[in-house]
Amino acid sequence: MQYAALVYYQQSLIDAMTESQWHDLNQECVAGVARLTQEGHFLGGQALQPVATATSVRVRDGETLISDGPFAETKEQLAGFYLLEARDLDEALRLASRIPPARFGTIEVRPVRQLPPLDNQGDDG
C-alpha cells in the first residue's frame, strides 16, 4: 500500500541553523532516502523550496485568483514529501519516524487514494 509522508517544520528553526547544520541535515535526509530505496520502501518524493516562494491559485466562479504565499498561515509549513510503500499503516508510521526532520517537525502520514480510471463513456472509439 502507498502512503504519503508529508514533512512539516517551522522555517524559523531551519533559518536558525548554521550552514554546517543545514548541510548535515540534508546529507542525513539523502542517506535516509538511499536506505528506504534499498529496502524497497521509497517510491518518490521531493524537498520543497521555502514557503516564502509559494504562490496559491484558486478558481472561484470561473475566475482565477493568484496570491503570493501559502494557502494557510501556520507555524509549520510543508517542506517536502516522501511517497512510501508499506505493508500497512503501522509500517508506514515506523518508516516515517526515521525521516530526520521528525526530530523537530511533524511527519503527517496519509494513505494514497487511487483515483478511478478515466470513464471513456461517450467516446466515439
C-alpha positions in Angstrom: 0.0 0.0 0.0 1.2 3.5 -0.7 1.5 6.3 1.9 2.4 9.9 1.6 4.7 11.1 4.4 4.3 14.9 4.4 7.2 16.7 6.1 6.3 19.8 8.1 8.6 22.1 10.1 9.0 25.6 11.3 11.0 27.6 8.8 12.4 29.7 11.7 14.1 26.5 13.0 15.8 26.0 9.6 16.7 29.7 9.4 18.4 29.4 12.8 20.7 26.5 11.6 24.3 27.1 10.7 25.3 26.3 7.1 27.0 23.2 8.5 23.9 22.0 10.4 21.7 22.6 7.3 24.2 20.6 5.2 24.4 17.8 7.8 20.6 17.6 7.9 20.3 17.4 4.1 23.0 14.7 4.0 21.1 12.7 6.6 17.9 13.0 4.5 19.7 11.9 1.4 21.2 8.9 3.3 17.7 8.1 4.6 16.2 8.1 1.1 19.0 5.8 -0.1 18.3 3.4 2.8 14.5 3.5 2.1 15.2 2.9 -1.6 17.4 -0.1 -0.9 14.7 -1.5 1.4 12.1 -1.1 -1.3 10.0 1.5 0.6 10.8 4.7 -1.3 8.7 5.3 -4.4 9.4 9.0 -4.8 9.5 12.4 -3.1 11.0 15.8 -3.2 12.1 18.6 -0.9 10.3 21.9 -1.5 11.6 25.5 -1.6 10.8 27.6 1.5 7.2 28.7 1.9 8.2 32.3 1.0 8.4 31.1 -2.6 4.9 29.8 -2.7 2.1 31.0 -4.9 -1.5 29.9 -4.3 -4.1 29.5 -7.2 -7.8 29.4 -6.6 -10.6 29.3 -9.2 -13.9 30.8 -8.0 -16.9 31.3 -10.3 -14.7 30.8 -13.3 -12.2 33.5 -12.2 -8.6 32.5 -11.4 -7.2 34.2 -8.3 -3.5 34.1 -7.7 -1.9 35.2 -4.4 1.6 35.1 -3.0 2.3 32.8 -0.2 0.9 29.5 1.1 -2.7 28.6 1.2 -2.9 28.9 5.0 -0.8 30.7 7.6 0.5 28.1 10.1 3.6 27.7 12.3 4.7 24.7 10.4 5.0 24.7 6.6 5.1 21.8 4.2 8.8 21.3 3.4 8.6 18.1 1.3 7.1 14.7 0.9 8.1 11.0 0.7 6.0 8.5 -1.2 6.4 5.2 0.6 5.4 1.6 0.0 4.5 -0.1 3.3 2.6 -3.3 4.3 0.2 -1.3 6.5 -0.2 1.9 8.5 2.0 0.6 11.3 4.9 0.0 9.0 4.4 3.4 7.3 4.5 5.1 10.7 7.7 3.2 11.6 9.3 4.4 8.3 8.1 8.0 8.9 9.7 8.0 12.3 13.1 7.5 10.6 12.7 10.7 8.5 15.2 13.1 10.0 13.0 16.3 10.3 10.7 14.2 12.6 13.0 15.2 15.4 12.0 18.9 15.2 8.9 19.0 13.0 6.0 16.7 12.1 5.6 13.9 9.6 1.9 13.5 8.5 1.3 10.1 7.1 -1.7 9.6 4.9 -2.8 6.6 2.7 -2.7 7.4 -1.0 -6.1 7.4 -2.6 -6.2 5.8 -6.0 -8.4 7.6 -8.5 -10.7 5.6 -10.7 -9.7 5.1 -14.3 -10.9 7.7 -16.8 -14.5 6.9 -17.8 -14.5 6.7 -21.6 -18.2 6.6 -22.0 -19.4 8.8 -24.8 -16.1 8.4 -26.8 -16.5 7.6 -30.4 -13.8 5.0 -30.0 
